[in-house]
Amino acid sequence: MSSYPKYEKYSKIDQKKKPGLYERFTIFLQNAKRILKIANKPNRKDYFLVFKICGIGILILGALSFVIQLIFSVTLPIAQI
């Protein structure tokens, strides 16, 4: 499987045969359970930090697209004359 020995305990699959649907489903559930144990919800401060970053990104993209549209609306009518 992999060269990391610490992950061998999570692999219940024999490398010679492919797992069936039930075995793959149980392995998926085990992995999902392990991830949900580790995961945590962001606190209010982290949430608002992500909200601010996304808002700033949206404003920058909007301003950039406005400037590009303004440049093309000014230069293209002059070029067509």
CNS distance restraints for C-alpha pairs under 8 A (distance, minus, plus):
assign (resid   1 and name CA) (resid   8 and name CA) 7.86 0.50 0.50
assign (resid   1 and name CA) (resid  15 and name CA) 7.15 0.50 0.50
assign (resid   2 and name CA) (resid   7 and name CA) 7.78 0.50 0.50
assign (resid   2 and name CA) (resid   8 and name CA) 7.83 0.50 0.50
assign (resid   4 and name CA) (resid   8 and name CA) 7.27 0.50 0.50
assign (resid   7 and name CA) (resid  11 and name CA) 6.93 0.50 0.50
assign (resid  12 and name CA) (resid  27 and name CA) 7.83 0.50 0.50
assign (resid  13 and name CA) (resid  17 and name CA) 7.99 0.50 0.50
assign (resid  13 and name CA) (resid  18 and name CA) 7.76 0.50 0.50
assign (resid  13 and name CA) (resid  19 and name CA) 6.62 0.50 0.50
assign (resid  14 and name CA) (resid  18 and name CA) 7.56 0.50 0.50
assign (resid  14 and name CA) (resid  19 and name CA) 7.92 0.50 0.50
assign (resid  19 and name CA) (resid  23 and name CA) 5.71 0.50 0.50
assign (resid  19 and name CA) (resid  24 and name CA) 6.12 0.50 0.50
assign (resid  20 and name CA) (resid  24 and name CA) 6.15 0.50 0.50
assign (resid  21 and name CA) (resid  25 and name CA) 6.11 0.50 0.50
assign (resid  22 and name CA) (resid  26 and name CA) 6.20 0.50 0.50
assign (resid  23 and name CA) (resid  27 and name CA) 6.13 0.50 0.50
assign (resid  24 and name CA) (resid  28 and name CA) 6.10 0.50 0.50
assign (resid  25 and name CA) (resid  29 and name CA) 6.22 0.50 0.50
assign (resid  26 and name CA) (resid  30 and name CA) 6.17 0.50 0.50
assign (resid  27 and name CA) (resid  31 and name CA) 6.19 0.50 0.50
assign (resid  28 and name CA) (resid  32 and name CA) 6.06 0.50 0.50
assign (resid  29 and name CA) (resid  33 and name CA) 6.01 0.50 0.50
assign (resid  30 and name CA) (resid  34 and name CA) 6.22 0.50 0.50
assign (resid  31 and name CA) (resid  35 and name CA) 6.22 0.50 0.50
assign (resid  32 and name CA) (resid  36 and name CA) 6.15 0.50 0.50
assign (resid  33 and name CA) (resid  37 and name CA) 6.27 0.50 0.50
assign (resid  34 and name CA) (resid  38 and name CA) 6.57 0.50 0.50
assign (resid  35 and name CA) (resid  39 and name CA) 6.06 0.50 0.50
assign (resid  36 and name CA) (resid  40 and name CA) 7.80 0.50 0.50
assign (resid  42 and name CA) (resid  46 and name CA) 5.73 0.50 0.50
assign (resid  42 and name CA) (resid  47 and name CA) 6.07 0.50 0.50
assign (resid  43 and name CA) (resid  47 and name CA) 6.23 0.50 0.50
assign (resid  44 and name CA) (resid  48 and name CA) 6.24 0.50 0.50
assign (resid  45 and name CA) (resid  49 and name CA) 6.22 0.50 0.50
assign (resid  46 and name CA) (resid  50 and name CA) 6.33 0.50 0.50
assign (resid  47 and name CA) (resid  51 and name CA) 6.18 0.50 0.50
assign (resid  48 and name CA) (resid  52 and name CA) 6.01 0.50 0.50
assign (resid  49 and name CA) (resid  53 and name CA) 6.24 0.50 0.50
assign (resid  50 and name CA) (resid  54 and name CA) 6.15 0.50 0.50
assign (resid  51 and name CA) (resid  55 and name CA) 6.09 0.50 0.50
assign (resid  52 and name CA) (resid  56 and name CA) 6.07 0.50 0.50
assign (resid  53 and name CA) (resid  57 and name CA) 6.16 0.50 0.50
assign (resid  54 and name CA) (resid  58 and name CA) 6.17 0.50 0.50
assign (resid  55 and name CA) (resid  59 and name CA) 6.20 0.50 0.50
assign (resid  56 and name CA) (resid  60 and name CA) 6.13 0.50 0.50
assign (resid  57 and name CA) (resid  61 and name CA) 6.16 0.50 0.50
assign (resid  58 and name CA) (resid  62 and name CA) 6.06 0.50 0.50
assign (resid  59 and name CA) (resid  63 and name CA) 6.06 0.50 0.50
assign (resid  60 and name CA) (resid  64 and name CA) 6.05 0.50 0.50
assign (resid  61 and name CA) (resid  65 and name CA) 6.10 0.50 0.50
assign (resid  62 and name CA) (resid  66 and name CA) 6.12 0.50 0.50
assign (resid  63 and name CA) (resid  67 and name CA) 6.19 0.50 0.50
assign (resid  64 and name CA) (resid  68 and name CA) 6.22 0.50 0.50
assign (resid  65 and name CA) (resid  69 and name CA) 6.05 0.50 0.50
assign (resid  66 and name CA) (resid  70 and name CA) 6.00 0.50 0.50
assign (resid  67 and name CA) (resid  71 and name CA) 6.11 0.50 0.50
assign (resid  68 and name CA) (resid  72 and name CA) 6.26 0.50 0.50
assign (resid  69 and name CA) (resid  73 and name CA) 6.01 0.50 0.50
assign (resid  70 and name CA) (resid  74 and name CA) 6.19 0.50 0.50
assign (resid  71 and name CA) (resid  75 and name CA) 6.09 0.50 0.50
assign (resid  72 and name CA) (resid  76 and name CA) 5.63 0.50 0.50
assign (resid  73 and name CA) (resid  77 and name CA) 6.87 0.50 0.50
assign (resid  74 and name CA) (resid  78 and name CA) 7.11 0.50 0.50
assign (resid  75 and name CA) (resid  79 and name CA) 6.28 0.50 0.50
assign (resid  76 and name CA) (resid  80 and name CA) 6.31 0.50 0.50
assign (resid  77 and name CA) (resid  81 and name CA) 6.77 0.50 0.50
